[in-house]
Structures are given as structure tokens and as C-alpha cells.
Amino acid sequence: MGFGGESSFLMICDHLILWFVQEIDSFVQEFLLVVNRLPSCISTLQSLSKRPVPADLERLREFCCVNEARFQQLRRYWLG
């Protein structure tokens, strides 16, 4: 095998390493976005969990609708 085969092999390795580094970078960027959102999401969940549950049926329905909307908003925020 001459130098041509070795240089082709090295070029392929370089491309694979570059691709791998780009994939890792992309993963890290997405991971950091999630991590940065985490404190806000936890805080929102804690505030929702501390709300008293109404005993009156009509207020309970409203409570559930409002909380469902907040959970949907939180889910959209979490998923970006």
C-alpha cells in the first residue's frame, strides 16, 4: 500500500473526527439550554404545588383549567 491509501485513510479519519466533534458540540449546546431553563421550571412547579386546592366544585374546575394552561406553557418553555 502506498502513500495514497494512507492519506485517504487519514482524510476519512479527519472527517469523522470533525463530524464527531460537531455532534458533541451540538449535544452540549442543547443540554446547556435545558440546564439553563431548569431553575425557572422548578420554581414554577414549586409555586404551582403550593397553591391550595379549592373545595368548591366551580373553583376547582377553574383551578384545574388554570393549572393545565400553566403546565402547557411550562412544557412549551421546557421543550424550547
N, C-alpha and C positions, 0 to 999 in steps of 0.2 A: 504494500500500500504506500503510495507516495504522499507528498505534502498536500495534494489536492483533497484527498479524503479526510485528512486530519483537520484541514482548515474548514471544510464543510461541517464536520462534526463540531468544531469549536463555535462556528456561526450558529448552528442549531442550539447548542448549549447556551450561548449568549441570549438568543431569542427566548428560550424557555425561562432563563433566569429573569429576564426583563419582564416577561408575562407574569411570572410568579410574584415578583416584587410589586407590580401594578395591582394584582389581585389582593395581595396582603394590604396594600395601601388603601384600596377601596373598602375592604372589610373594616379596617381600623377607623376610617372616616365615618362609616355608617355606625359603627359601635360607639364612637365618641358622641355622635348625635343623640343616640339613645341614652347614654350615660348622662349627658348634659340635661336631658329632659326629665330624668328620674326624680330629682328632688321636688320639682314642681308637681309631678304626678302623685308622688307620695303625699305631699302636703294637701293636695286636693282630695285625695281619698280619705285622709285623716279627718279633714273638715267635714266631709260628707258622712263619715261614720259616726261623728259626734252629734249629729242633728237628732233631736228627739223625734220618735215616731208618733204621729198623731193617733189618737184613739178614735176620733170621729171619722166615719167612712168617707165622707166627701173630702175632708182634708187629707186623708190617707191616699186617696186617688190622686189628688193634686201633688202630694209629696212624691208619689211614685213616678208620676209623669215628669216632674221637675228633675228628679234624680236620674231617671232614664236619659233625659236630654243631656244632663251633665256628664253622664258616663259615655254617651255617644261622642260628645265634644272632646272628652279626655282621650277616648280611643283614637279619634282623628288626629289629635295633637301628638299622641304617643307614636302613631304609625307614620307621622310626618306627611 
